[in-house]
């Protein structure tokens, strides 16, 4: 089967399961770009503009995946990442970091703080979607 067909099949299977994504990003334009591309693929997206809002929505929404910007107003993204890892109910929740910080040290730090993947801005929404699919639990 052609690679494109496999991707389409995976996206269709994913959409049927309606996985839930918590999107934590303070920049409205980037948040909308990510929300749109994930929603197009059938994912349910809840948005948060900072870490405090993210923690509130986390409890109400019970996401299957978190997409997390690192540079946020108030609580830094890395601190939120650590908090999620230290909680029993979110210790294994997949987290994809999206960050403008592109050095190897920044990536290593993000992964050390518990992120499952690290994407450097600017990035393609399709790349993010593919990585999200790879991390989502099989339903
Ligand atoms: Ca930011």
Backbone and ligand atoms as CSV (ligand in chain L), in Angstrom:
chain,resi,resn,atom,element,x,y,z
A,1,UNK,N,N,0.837,-1.197,0.000
A,1,UNK,CA,C,0.000,0.000,0.000
A,1,UNK,C,C,0.873,1.248,0.000
A,2,UNK,N,N,0.447,2.266,-0.716
A,2,UNK,CA,C,1.226,3.510,-0.785
A,2,UNK,C,C,1.248,4.188,0.575
A,3,UNK,N,N,2.310,4.899,0.824
A,3,UNK,CA,C,2.470,5.561,2.119
A,3,UNK,C,C,1.301,6.496,2.426
A,4,UNK,N,N,0.877,7.242,1.399
A,4,UNK,CA,C,-0.234,8.173,1.596
A,4,UNK,C,C,-1.499,7.466,2.038
A,5,UNK,N,N,-1.767,6.301,1.472
A,5,UNK,CA,C,-2.965,5.544,1.834
A,5,UNK,C,C,-2.891,5.061,3.281
A,6,UNK,N,N,-1.692,4.663,3.690
A,6,UNK,CA,C,-1.524,4.217,5.075
A,6,UNK,C,C,-1.816,5.364,6.033
A,7,UNK,N,N,-1.316,6.543,5.689
A,7,UNK,CA,C,-1.540,7.714,6.539
A,7,UNK,C,C,-3.030,8.034,6.623
A,8,UNK,N,N,-3.705,8.019,5.455
A,8,UNK,CA,C,-5.138,8.309,5.441
A,8,UNK,C,C,-5.893,7.285,6.294
A,9,UNK,N,N,-5.512,6.021,6.163
A,9,UNK,CA,C,-6.160,4.964,6.943
A,9,UNK,C,C,-5.972,5.192,8.443
A,10,UNK,N,N,-4.758,5.553,8.824
A,10,UNK,CA,C,-4.477,5.807,10.233
A,10,UNK,C,C,-5.287,6.989,10.752
A,11,UNK,N,N,-5.361,8.045,9.941
A,11,UNK,CA,C,-6.104,9.228,10.369
A,11,UNK,C,C,-7.587,8.895,10.501
A,12,UNK,N,N,-8.119,8.084,9.585
A,12,UNK,CA,C,-9.530,7.717,9.661
A,12,UNK,C,C,-9.813,6.873,10.899
A,13,UNK,N,N,-8.899,5.943,11.208
A,13,UNK,CA,C,-9.074,5.108,12.400
A,13,UNK,C,C,-9.011,5.967,13.651
A,14,UNK,N,N,-8.107,6.924,13.615
A,14,UNK,CA,C,-7.937,7.822,14.748
A,14,UNK,C,C,-9.186,8.668,14.958
A,15,UNK,N,N,-9.706,9.216,13.868
A,15,UNK,CA,C,-10.865,10.090,13.960
A,15,UNK,C,C,-12.056,9.346,14.562
A,16,UNK,N,N,-12.188,8.075,14.235
A,16,UNK,CA,C,-13.308,7.283,14.743
A,16,UNK,C,C,-13.252,7.157,16.267
A,17,UNK,N,N,-12.055,7.203,16.827
A,17,UNK,CA,C,-11.888,7.063,18.275
A,17,UNK,C,C,-12.020,8.405,19.004
A,18,UNK,N,N,-12.058,9.506,18.260
A,18,UNK,CA,C,-12.160,10.854,18.828
A,18,UNK,C,C,-11.238,11.094,20.017
A,19,UNK,N,N,-9.945,10.977,19.793
A,19,UNK,CA,C,-9.025,11.261,20.881
A,19,UNK,C,C,-9.075,12.738,21.276
A,20,UNK,N,N,-8.748,12.985,22.532
A,20,UNK,CA,C,-8.878,14.338,23.073
A,20,UNK,C,C,-7.495,14.931,23.307
A,21,UNK,N,N,-7.334,16.157,22.820
A,21,UNK,CA,C,-6.047,16.838,22.943
A,21,UNK,C,C,-6.219,18.134,23.726
A,22,UNK,N,N,-5.378,18.307,24.738
A,22,UNK,CA,C,-5.312,19.584,25.445
A,22,UNK,C,C,-4.173,20.384,24.833
A,23,UNK,N,N,-4.516,21.540,24.283
A,23,UNK,CA,C,-3.559,22.383,23.566
A,23,UNK,C,C,-3.221,23.607,24.416
A,24,UNK,N,N,-1.971,23.668,24.882
A,24,UNK,CA,C,-1.558,24.760,25.765
A,24,UNK,C,C,-0.606,25.674,24.997
A,25,UNK,N,N,-1.102,26.821,24.619
A,25,UNK,CA,C,-0.344,27.763,23.768
A,25,UNK,C,C,-0.914,29.155,23.984
A,26,UNK,N,N,-0.041,30.134,24.269
A,26,UNK,CA,C,-0.545,31.486,24.543
A,26,UNK,C,C,-0.693,32.336,23.277
A,27,UNK,N,N,-0.015,31.961,22.193
A,27,UNK,CA,C,-0.114,32.760,20.963
A,27,UNK,C,C,-1.326,32.293,20.160
A,28,UNK,N,N,-2.310,33.196,20.036
A,28,UNK,CA,C,-3.603,32.829,19.449
A,28,UNK,C,C,-3.479,32.303,18.015
A,29,UNK,N,N,-2.593,32.910,17.217
A,29,UNK,CA,C,-2.453,32.486,15.818
A,29,UNK,C,C,-1.942,31.050,15.726
A,30,UNK,N,N,-0.925,30.751,16.515
A,30,UNK,CA,C,-0.348,29.405,16.486
A,30,UNK,C,C,-1.349,28.401,17.062
A,31,UNK,N,N,-2.030,28.822,18.131
A,31,UNK,CA,C,-3.032,27.936,18.742
A,31,UNK,C,C,-4.113,27.571,17.731
A,32,UNK,N,N,-4.563,28.550,16.970
A,32,UNK,CA,C,-5.618,28.298,15.986
A,32,UNK,C,C,-5.114,27.386,14.852
A,33,UNK,N,N,-3.870,27.611,14.436
A,33,UNK,CA,C,-3.272,26.771,13.391
A,33,UNK,C,C,-3.225,25.306,13.842
A,34,UNK,N,N,-2.784,25.096,15.064
A,34,UNK,CA,C,-2.681,23.724,15.590
A,34,UNK,C,C,-4.079,23.134,15.792
A,35,UNK,N,N,-4.963,23.931,16.402
A,35,UNK,CA,C,-6.320,23.441,16.666
A,35,UNK,C,C,-6.990,22.995,15.371
A,36,UNK,N,N,-6.858,23.838,14.354
A,36,UNK,CA,C,-7.507,23.549,13.080
A,36,UNK,C,C,-6.993,22.243,12.477
A,37,UNK,N,N,-5.669,22.080,12.473
A,37,UNK,CA,C,-5.124,20.890,11.798
A,37,UNK,C,C,-5.455,19.608,12.568
A,38,UNK,N,N,-5.483,19.685,13.890
A,38,UNK,CA,C,-5.846,18.490,14.670
A,38,UNK,C,C,-7.342,18.194,14.551
A,39,UNK,N,N,-8.166,19.254,14.566
A,39,UNK,CA,C,-9.613,19.071,14.466
A,39,UNK,C,C,-9.985,18.511,13.098
A,40,UNK,N,N,-9.281,18.957,12.057
A,40,UNK,CA,C,-9.511,18.455,10.703
A,40,UNK,C,C,-9.344,16.941,10.633
A,41,UNK,N,N,-8.412,16.423,11.446
A,41,UNK,CA,C,-8.132,14.988,11.445
A,41,UNK,C,C,-9.062,14.236,12.399
A,42,UNK,N,N,-10.001,14.943,13.024
A,42,UNK,CA,C,-10.988,14.271,13.863
A,42,UNK,C,C,-10.674,14.273,15.342
A,43,UNK,N,N,-9.620,14.964,15.728
A,43,UNK,CA,C,-9.298,15.026,17.147
A,43,UNK,C,C,-10.135,16.109,17.820
A,44,UNK,N,N,-10.487,15.853,19.072
A,44,UNK,CA,C,-11.220,16.827,19.851
A,44,UNK,C,C,-10.192,17.675,20.597
A,45,UNK,N,N,-10.270,18.987,20.431
A,45,UNK,CA,C,-9.233,19.862,20.984
A,45,UNK,C,C,-9.842,20.834,21.990
A,46,UNK,N,N,-9.227,20.908,23.174
A,46,UNK,CA,C,-9.564,21.945,24.136
A,46,UNK,C,C,-8.344,22.824,24.304
A,47,UNK,N,N,-8.550,24.134,24.311
A,47,UNK,CA,C,-7.433,25.084,24.329
A,47,UNK,C,C,-7.252,25.710,25.700
A,48,UNK,N,N,-5.979,25.961,26.040
A,48,UNK,CA,C,-5.638,26.700,27.249
A,48,UNK,C,C,-4.536,27.688,26.895
A,49,UNK,N,N,-4.626,28.899,27.448
A,49,UNK,CA,C,-3.666,29.945,27.127
A,49,UNK,C,C,-2.507,30.029,28.101
A,50,UNK,N,N,-2.614,29.323,29.224
A,50,UNK,CA,C,-1.498,29.303,30.180
A,50,UNK,C,C,-1.592,28.040,31.042
A,51,UNK,N,N,-0.589,27.875,31.907
A,51,UNK,CA,C,-0.493,26.654,32.690
A,51,UNK,C,C,-1.624,26.460,33.687
A,52,UNK,N,N,-2.062,27.561,34.290
A,52,UNK,CA,C,-3.142,27.460,35.279
A,52,UNK,C,C,-4.433,26.994,34.609
A,53,UNK,N,N,-4.732,27.615,33.466
A,53,UNK,CA,C,-5.925,27.218,32.708
A,53,UNK,C,C,-5.786,25.763,32.246
A,54,UNK,N,N,-4.568,25.386,31.882
A,54,UNK,CA,C,-4.329,24.011,31.434
A,54,UNK,C,C,-4.655,23.013,32.549
A,55,UNK,N,N,-4.234,23.312,33.767
A,55,UNK,CA,C,-4.495,22.397,34.893
A,55,UNK,C,C,-5.990,22.297,35.171
A,56,UNK,N,N,-6.701,23.427,35.051
A,56,UNK,CA,C,-8.159,23.408,35.249
A,56,UNK,C,C,-8.833,22.528,34.197
A,57,UNK,N,N,-8.444,22.742,32.943
A,57,UNK,CA,C,-9.098,22.008,31.853
A,57,UNK,C,C,-8.707,20.538,31.855
A,58,UNK,N,N,-7.509,20.267,32.333
A,58,UNK,CA,C,-7.041,18.887,32.411
A,58,UNK,C,C,-8.007,18.031,33.236
A,59,UNK,N,N,-8.418,18.573,34.370
A,59,UNK,CA,C,-9.298,17.817,35.261
A,59,UNK,C,C,-10.668,17.596,34.639
A,60,UNK,N,N,-11.174,18.624,33.951
A,60,UNK,CA,C,-12.518,18.533,33.394
A,60,UNK,C,C,-12.548,17.702,32.104
A,61,UNK,N,N,-11.455,17.726,31.342
A,61,UNK,CA,C,-11.464,17.224,29.969
A,61,UNK,C,C,-10.825,15.846,29.818
A,62,UNK,N,N,-9.935,15.490,30.765
A,62,UNK,CA,C,-9.236,14.195,30.723
A,62,UNK,C,C,-8.678,13.883,29.336
A,63,UNK,N,N,-7.675,14.644,28.882
A,63,UNK,CA,C,-7.153,14.459,27.521
A,63,UNK,C,C,-6.362,13.164,27.357
A,64,UNK,N,N,-6.212,12.748,26.089
A,64,UNK,CA,C,-5.368,11.601,25.737
A,64,UNK,C,C,-3.957,12.045,25.381
A,65,UNK,N,N,-3.797,13.357,25.156
A,65,UNK,CA,C,-2.515,13.899,24.703
A,65,UNK,C,C,-2.485,15.388,25.052
A,66,UNK,N,N,-1.280,15.882,25.360
A,66,UNK,CA,C,-1.104,17.324,25.599
A,66,UNK,C,C,-0.098,17.860,24.590
A,67,UNK,N,N,-0.457,18.973,23.949
A,67,UNK,CA,C,0.485,19.722,23.114
A,67,UNK,C,C,0.832,20.977,23.902
A,68,UNK,N,N,2.112,21.142,24.202
A,68,UNK,CA,C,2.521,22.134,25.197
A,68,UNK,C,C,3.600,23.081,24.668
A,69,UNK,N,N,3.256,24.363,24.669
A,69,UNK,CA,C,4.237,25.408,24.372
A,69,UNK,C,C,5.063,25.632,25.644
A,70,UNK,N,N,6.342,25.936,25.483
A,70,UNK,CA,C,7.184,26.120,26.679
A,70,UNK,C,C,7.160,27.531,27.224
A,71,UNK,N,N,7.138,28.522,26.334
A,71,UNK,CA,C,7.167,29.910,26.805
A,71,UNK,C,C,5.746,30.429,26.959
A,72,UNK,N,N,5.263,30.353,28.204
A,72,UNK,CA,C,3.896,30.733,28.529
A,72,UNK,C,C,3.931,31.833,29.591
A,73,UNK,N,N,2.891,32.667,29.633
A,73,UNK,CA,C,2.816,33.640,30.723
A,73,UNK,C,C,2.575,32.904,32.044
A,74,UNK,N,N,3.185,33.378,33.111
A,74,UNK,CA,C,2.995,32.719,34.410
A,74,UNK,C,C,3.836,31.456,34.491
A,75,UNK,N,N,3.172,30.350,34.784
A,75,UNK,CA,C,3.878,29.074,34.949
A,75,UNK,C,C,4.580,28.653,33.640
A,76,UNK,N,N,5.897,28.418,33.682
A,76,UNK,CA,C,6.573,27.970,32.454
A,76,UNK,C,C,6.092,26.586,32.016
A,77,UNK,N,N,6.151,26.348,30.713
A,77,UNK,CA,C,5.709,25.065,30.192
A,77,UNK,C,C,6.449,23.881,30.804
A,78,UNK,N,N,7.735,24.068,31.055
A,78,UNK,CA,C,8.503,22.957,31.630
A,78,UNK,C,C,8.017,22.601,33.030
A,79,UNK,N,N,7.599,23.635,33.782
A,79,UNK,CA,C,7.074,23.361,35.122
A,79,UNK,C,C,5.761,22.582,35.036
A,80,UNK,N,N,4.922,22.986,34.083
A,80,UNK,CA,C,3.664,22.261,33.880
A,80,UNK,C,C,3.953,20.807,33.502
A,81,UNK,N,N,4.930,20.620,32.623
A,81,UNK,CA,C,5.320,19.278,32.195
A,81,UNK,C,C,5.729,18.428,33.414
A,82,UNK,N,N,6.544,18.998,34.264
A,82,UNK,CA,C,6.986,18.288,35.479
A,82,UNK,C,C,5.811,17.960,36.387
A,83,UNK,N,N,4.898,18.924,36.525
A,83,UNK,CA,C,3.729,18.691,37.385
A,83,UNK,C,C,2.897,17.522,36.875
A,84,UNK,N,N,2.703,17.486,35.550
A,84,UNK,CA,C,1.902,16.394,34.978
A,84,UNK,C,C,2.588,15.052,35.229
A,85,UNK,N,N,3.905,15.040,35.100
A,85,UNK,CA,C,4.645,13.796,35.313
A,85,UNK,C,C,4.598,13.334,36.765
A,86,UNK,N,N,4.459,14.294,37.695
A,86,UNK,CA,C,4.487,13.926,39.116
A,86,UNK,C,C,3.121,13.502,39.642
A,87,UNK,N,N,2.066,13.707,38.863
A,87,UNK,CA,C,0.720,13.300,39.285
A,87,UNK,C,C,0.426,11.892,38.804
A,88,UNK,N,N,-0.143,11.110,39.670
A,88,UNK,CA,C,-0.415,9.713,39.315
A,88,UNK,C,C,-1.328,9.603,38.089
A,89,UNK,N,N,-2.339,10.494,38.014
A,89,UNK,CA,C,-3.325,10.359,36.931
A,89,UNK,C,C,-2.803,10.861,35.588
A,90,UNK,N,N,-1.702,11.621,35.590
A,90,UNK,CA,C,-1.180,12.140,34.325
A,90,UNK,C,C,0.275,11.732,34.084
A,91,UNK,N,N,0.794,10.849,34.919
A,91,UNK,CA,C,2.213,10.470,34.825
A,91,UNK,C,C,2.566,9.891,33.458
A,92,UNK,N,N,1.614,9.211,32.837
A,92,UNK,CA,C,1.897,8.561,31.549
A,92,UNK,C,C,1.192,9.242,30.370
A,93,UNK,N,N,0.606,10.399,30.632
A,93,UNK,CA,C,-0.085,11.136,29.576
A,93,UNK,C,C,0.932,11.635,28.535
A,94,UNK,N,N,0.757,11.300,27.243
A,94,UNK,CA,C,1.718,11.766,26.241
A,94,UNK,C,C,1.748,13.293,26.144
A,95,UNK,N,N,2.954,13.843,26.095
A,95,UNK,CA,C,3.137,15.294,25.989
A,95,UNK,C,C,4.058,15.586,24.804
A,96,UNK,N,N,3.576,16.430,23.886
A,96,UNK,CA,C,4.417,16.931,22.795
A,96,UNK,C,C,4.715,18.393,23.077
A,97,UNK,N,N,5.977,18.723,23.230
A,97,UNK,CA,C,6.380,20.106,23.412
A,97,UNK,C,C,6.556,20.758,22.043
A,98,UNK,N,N,6.016,21.971,21.895
A,98,UNK,CA,C,6.303,22.787,20.716
A,98,UNK,C,C,6.979,24.052,21.216
A,99,UNK,N,N,8.177,24.325,20.723
A,99,UNK,CA,C,8.918,25.444,21.281
A,99,UNK,C,C,9.779,26.133,20.242
A,100,UNK,N,N,9.950,27.446,20.423
A,100,UNK,CA,C,10.872,28.211,19.577
A,100,UNK,C,C,12.312,27.968,20.009
A,101,UNK,N,N,12.489,27.402,21.209
A,101,UNK,CA,C,13.844,27.092,21.687
A,101,UNK,C,C,14.339,25.844,20.962
A,102,UNK,N,N,15.353,26.039,20.105
A,102,UNK,CA,C,15.713,24.958,19.183
A,102,UNK,C,C,17.071,24.320,19.461
A,103,UNK,N,N,17.757,24.718,20.530
A,103,UNK,CA,C,19.082,24.143,20.766
A,103,UNK,C,C,18.973,22.703,21.269
A,104,UNK,N,N,20.050,21.959,21.088
A,104,UNK,CA,C,20.066,20.574,21.562
A,104,UNK,C,C,19.859,20.529,23.073
A,105,UNK,N,N,20.412,21.517,23.778
A,105,UNK,CA,C,20.259,21.578,25.238
A,105,UNK,C,C,18.795,21.764,25.619
A,106,UNK,N,N,18.097,22.654,24.891
A,106,UNK,CA,C,16.680,22.873,25.178
A,106,UNK,C,C,15.873,21.601,24.945
A,107,UNK,N,N,16.170,20.917,23.845
A,107,UNK,CA,C,15.442,19.675,23.558
A,107,UNK,C,C,15.715,18.631,24.631
A,108,UNK,N,N,16.986,18.505,25.019
A,108,UNK,CA,C,17.340,17.525,26.043
A,108,UNK,C,C,16.628,17.842,27.350
A,109,UNK,N,N,16.562,19.141,27.672
A,109,UNK,CA,C,15.892,19.551,28.909
A,109,UNK,C,C,14.402,19.209,28.856
A,110,UNK,N,N,13.787,19.506,27.713
A,110,UNK,CA,C,12.361,19.201,27.561
A,110,UNK,C,C,12.085,17.716,27.722
A,111,UNK,N,N,12.918,16.902,27.117
A,111,UNK,CA,C,12.718,15.451,27.211
A,111,UNK,C,C,13.020,14.973,28.630
A,112,UNK,N,N,14.026,15.591,29.267
A,112,UNK,CA,C,14.364,15.214,30.642
A,112,UNK,C,C,13.226,15.560,31.603
A,113,UNK,N,N,12.486,16.624,31.290
A,113,UNK,CA,C,11.369,17.041,32.158
A,113,UNK,C,C,10.123,16.202,31.896
A,114,UNK,N,N,10.218,15.267,30.974
A,114,UNK,CA,C,9.113,14.333,30.807
A,114,UNK,C,C,8.356,14.434,29.509
A,115,UNK,N,N,8.775,15.332,28.601
A,115,UNK,CA,C,8.085,15.398,27.304
A,115,UNK,C,C,8.380,14.131,26.509
A,116,UNK,N,N,7.394,13.678,25.730
A,116,UNK,CA,C,7.584,12.484,24.889
A,116,UNK,C,C,8.157,12.853,23.526
A,117,UNK,N,N,7.905,14.096,23.111
A,117,UNK,CA,C,8.420,14.546,21.829
A,117,UNK,C,C,8.639,16.051,21.920
A,118,UNK,N,N,9.465,16.561,21.028
A,118,UNK,CA,C,9.833,17.984,21.069
A,118,UNK,C,C,9.882,18.487,19.638
A,119,UNK,N,N,9.022,19.448,19.330
A,119,UNK,CA,C,8.960,19.995,17.977
A,119,UNK,C,C,9.369,21.458,18.022
A,120,UNK,N,N,10.266,21.828,17.110
A,120,UNK,CA,C,10.768,23.193,17.071
A,120,UNK,C,C,9.899,24.065,16.171
A,121,UNK,N,N,9.540,25.240,16.673
A,121,UNK,CA,C,8.831,26.236,15.852
A,121,UNK,C,C,9.826,26.924,14.930
A,122,UNK,N,N,9.456,27.265,13.695
A,122,UNK,CA,C,8.173,26.936,13.069
A,122,UNK,C,C,8.141,25.473,12.620
A,123,UNK,N,N,6.948,24.892,12.646
A,123,UNK,CA,C,6.814,23.482,12.280
A,123,UNK,C,C,5.607,23.335,11.366
A,124,UNK,N,N,5.515,22.217,10.683
A,124,UNK,CA,C,4.351,22.003,9.831
A,124,UNK,C,C,3.264,21.322,10.656
A,125,UNK,N,N,2.022,21.810,10.534
A,125,UNK,CA,C,0.916,21.199,11.279
A,125,UNK,C,C,0.785,19.703,10.983
A,126,UNK,N,N,1.113,19.328,9.744
A,126,UNK,CA,C,1.022,17.919,9.378
A,126,UNK,C,C,2.046,17.087,10.154
A,127,UNK,N,N,3.226,17.641,10.349
A,127,UNK,CA,C,4.248,16.952,11.132
A,127,UNK,C,C,3.760,16.752,12.565
A,128,UNK,N,N,3.177,17.797,13.124
A,128,UNK,CA,C,2.643,17.682,14.481
A,128,UNK,C,C,1.556,16.609,14.544
A,129,UNK,N,N,0.672,16.607,13.544
A,129,UNK,CA,C,-0.402,15.614,13.520
A,129,UNK,C,C,0.168,14.192,13.481
A,130,UNK,N,N,1.169,13.978,12.644
A,130,UNK,CA,C,1.768,12.636,12.534
A,130,UNK,C,C,2.402,12.210,13.859
A,131,UNK,N,N,3.051,13.155,14.518
A,131,UNK,CA,C,3.674,12.814,15.802
A,131,UNK,C,C,2.621,12.557,16.871
A,132,UNK,N,N,1.527,13.312,16.795
A,132,UNK,CA,C,0.433,13.095,17.744
A,132,UNK,C,C,-0.150,11.697,17.557
A,133,UNK,N,N,-0.340,11.313,16.309
A,133,UNK,CA,C,-0.888,9.983,16.017
A,133,UNK,C,C,0.029,8.898,16.585
A,134,UNK,N,N,1.344,9.122,16.442
A,134,UNK,CA,C,2.303,8.125,16.928
A,134,UNK,C,C,2.225,7.964,18.446
A,135,UNK,N,N,1.843,9.026,19.148
A,135,UNK,CA,C,1.860,8.988,20.612
A,135,UNK,C,C,0.527,8.633,21.240
A,136,UNK,N,N,-0.561,8.768,20.461
A,136,UNK,CA,C,-1.870,8.513,21.042
A,136,UNK,C,C,-2.043,7.041,21.370
A,137,UNK,N,N,-2.679,6.763,22.503
A,137,UNK,CA,C,-2.907,5.370,22.852
A,137,UNK,C,C,-3.812,4.683,21.833
A,138,UNK,N,N,-3.582,3.408,21.606
A,138,UNK,CA,C,-4.444,2.646,20.696
A,138,UNK,C,C,-5.775,2.400,21.383
A,139,UNK,N,N,-6.856,2.817,20.712
A,139,UNK,CA,C,-8.176,2.649,21.331
A,139,UNK,C,C,-8.780,1.317,20.934
L,1,CA,CA,CA,4.517,31.036,23.858
